[in-house]
Amino acid sequence: CPSGTYTQFEASTVCDVCPLGTYQGGTGQPYCIDCDAGSYTNSNRSTLCQNCDVGFDSNVGSVSCSLAVSGYYIVYDDEIGGEQDRIALACPSHMNCEGGLYAPIPKKGYWVDRSSYNYVAELYACPRDTCKGGEGTLNDDDNSLLNCWKYYAYGNNSINNCNNDELLCRQGATGILCGSCTTSFVYQTSTKTCITCDDTVNQNSFNIFIGIIFGILFIVG
């Protein structure tokens, strides 16, 4: 059997072609070989696999390079269409790019609009210390939260319980730039965070107590 084909039977004159995602560079071979990760072939009877372009990656036995390598992310150009509609871009500043199908993940102190994948790289610095960024999801044991950063989860909070506030905001903060506080929380100027109303009462009580102590000391002195 010629290269690009194989046969499982000795002395057979019937050769099968290597299917998509596999290759065979030798002759008279009993099997085809899967393309390595980072390469692909989209043709039958391939004798070798092509390497992915810069920024792209693939799984073993792939027919295209549809993933991103670490440090890159993928955007989709609807005007091109077909298999060439993917563009791999370098990770923006102040974001983490895990590769694969993951979008850039903002670091602490930054916020992104997840209502559409079109805004995937539009990063905003938060004026308050209420933006935790998405870095915490990188340590997610079961990847349920990390999957919220895949392109298909954008604009759809129902997927994997991907709540924007839980992904991007510290406890008690909500909304654009995590700039508002939820019910039972109030904004504390000194820390630039949202704290519970109970904490506010406790802080006020403590301040009153300290004031009384200093007042007594002043009178006694």
C-alpha atoms as one frame of an Amber mdcrd trajectory, in Angstrom:
protein
   0.000   0.000   0.000   1.302   3.487  -0.852   1.793   6.297   1.655  -1.455
   7.834   2.823  -3.105   4.404   2.950  -2.977   1.271   5.088  -4.074  -2.336
   5.239  -4.612  -4.554   8.242  -4.039  -7.760   6.295  -0.689  -9.061   5.081
  -0.286  -9.462   1.333  -3.603  -7.698   0.778  -4.036  -5.788  -2.446  -6.894
  -3.712  -0.953  -5.714  -0.530   0.728  -7.813   1.831   2.826  -7.147   5.562
   2.786  -6.199   7.322   5.999  -9.213   9.335   7.215  -9.295  12.996   8.196
  -7.105  13.874  11.155  -4.688  11.011  10.460  -1.721  10.377   8.183   0.725
   7.712   7.075   4.063   8.640   5.547   5.298   5.107   4.994   4.295   2.347
   2.590   2.778  -1.018   3.400   1.736   0.084   6.882  -1.016  -1.581   8.958
  -2.449   1.619  10.462  -2.707   5.403  10.207  -1.319   7.835  12.778  -3.305
  10.560  14.516  -2.027  14.077  13.993  -0.253  15.385  17.077  -1.726  18.197
  19.160  -0.855  21.475  17.480  -1.243  20.029  13.984  -4.042  18.863  11.696
  -5.023  17.477   8.321  -8.369  18.045   6.625  -7.683  15.710   3.714  -8.070
  11.985   3.272  -4.965  10.015   2.274  -2.615  12.467   3.998   1.061  11.644
   4.202   1.763  14.279   6.851   0.024  16.801   9.112   0.266  20.574   8.918
   1.323  22.655  11.916  -1.185  25.157  13.302  -0.588  28.841  12.597   0.803
  31.099  15.313  -1.631  31.446  18.215  -3.683  28.396  17.237  -3.749  24.917
  18.744  -5.546  21.611  18.226  -6.252  18.334  19.954  -4.815  15.008  18.838
  -6.360  13.776  15.579  -7.829  17.130  14.564  -9.040  18.250  11.144  -8.536
  21.954  11.938  -6.880  24.264  14.449  -9.906  25.589  16.291  -8.288  26.252
  19.684  -5.935  28.920  20.994  -2.592  28.277  22.662  -1.970  29.705  26.125
  -1.452  33.461  25.916  -3.878  33.851  22.997  -7.648  33.914  22.488  -9.891
  33.406  19.471 -12.324  35.828  17.872 -14.717  34.985  15.088 -15.009  37.000
  11.874 -18.534  36.500  10.527 -17.598  38.279   7.315 -15.173  35.520   6.339
 -17.153  32.439   7.306 -16.213  28.779   7.018 -13.157  27.243   8.665 -11.134
  30.436   8.176 -13.426  32.616  10.283 -11.214  32.272  13.372  -8.524  34.789
  14.283  -6.035  34.210  17.132  -5.043  37.356  19.031  -2.436  37.894  21.737
  -3.766  38.296  25.273  -4.531  41.922  26.245  -2.796  43.600  29.192  -4.286
  43.009  32.663  -5.960  39.785  31.503  -5.180  36.049  31.594  -5.595  33.871
  28.507  -5.807  30.148  29.163  -5.994  29.180  25.495  -8.456  26.615  24.154
 -11.911  28.144  23.766 -11.492  30.463  26.736 -11.917  34.219  26.465  -9.494
  36.613  28.179 -10.113  36.668  31.936  -9.715  40.041  33.688  -7.326  40.383
  36.603  -8.253  41.860  39.970  -9.358  45.477  39.738 -10.788  45.142  36.228
 -14.216  44.462  34.749 -15.549  43.306  31.355 -18.974  43.438  29.730 -20.083
  39.816  29.314 -23.342  40.647  27.542 -21.770  39.792  24.176 -18.575  38.118
  22.955 -18.055  41.195  20.763 -16.861  43.000  23.905 -14.505  40.225  24.957
 -11.327  42.358  25.038 -12.860  45.682  26.131 -11.392  46.013  29.613 -12.346
  48.627  32.217 -10.459  49.622  35.372 -12.722  49.746  38.435 -12.709  52.954
  40.502 -13.773  51.004  43.605 -12.039  48.033  45.201 -15.075  45.886  44.395
 -13.829  44.104  41.254 -12.237  40.780  42.048 -11.702  39.956  38.388 -12.090
  36.421  37.121  -8.779  35.082  38.380 -10.470  33.108  41.148 -12.131  30.888
  38.555  -8.708  29.652  37.397  -8.515  27.555  40.573 -11.997  26.117  40.144
 -11.700  22.387  40.889 -14.471  21.142  38.602 -14.060  23.834  35.883 -17.739
  24.778  36.188 -16.895  28.452  36.713 -13.944  28.388  34.329 -16.316  27.220
  31.609 -18.184  30.499  32.051 -15.302  32.120  30.193 -15.844  30.100  27.031
 -17.301  32.046  24.105 -20.694  30.298  24.166 -21.346  31.409  27.771 -21.232
  35.107  26.899 -24.614  36.809  26.929 -26.204  33.754  28.556 -26.206  33.703
  32.362 -28.217  30.482  32.381 -25.260  28.424  31.148 -23.464  26.729  34.054
 -24.996  29.300  36.426 -22.658  31.943  35.030 -23.698  34.939  37.121 -21.732
  38.036  36.137 -21.633  39.490  39.648 -20.367  36.238  41.144 -17.666  36.012
  38.469 -16.483  39.616  38.564 -17.535  41.328  41.804 -16.544  41.018  45.433
 -19.216  40.097  47.975 -21.973  42.676  48.179 -21.072  44.445  44.925 -23.096
  44.323  41.724 -23.658  45.905  38.332 -21.450  47.721  35.833 -17.886  48.062
  37.162 -19.264  46.389  40.316 -20.173  49.964  41.194 -23.305  49.351  43.265
 -24.005  47.504  46.487 -26.668  44.844  46.846 -29.440  44.829  49.429 -28.129
  44.645  53.018 -24.787  46.096  51.930 -23.577  49.703  51.965 -20.529  51.360
  50.430 -17.665  52.165  52.784 -15.550  55.035  51.496 -12.482  54.216  53.582
 -12.103  50.715  52.113 -13.851  51.381  48.781 -15.822  48.175  49.291 -19.384
  47.118  50.068 -19.852  46.015  53.659 -22.881  44.529  55.405 -25.251  46.787
  57.286 -24.398  44.828  60.454 -20.736  45.767  60.005 -21.786  49.398  59.680
 -23.783  49.253  62.915 -20.905  47.551  64.713 -18.426  50.111  63.387 -20.668
  53.000  64.454 -21.135  51.468  67.913 -17.395  51.056  68.267 -16.799  54.658
  67.204 -19.357  55.885  69.762 -17.697  53.773  72.485 -14.268  55.185  71.663
 -15.731  58.677  71.658 -17.194  58.158  75.131 -13.893  56.836  76.479 -11.962
  59.825  75.135 -14.670  62.144  76.537 -14.349  60.641  80.003 -10.561  60.848
  79.892 -10.784  64.485  78.818 -13.121  65.346  81.722 -11.053  63.440  84.285
  -7.848  64.941  82.970
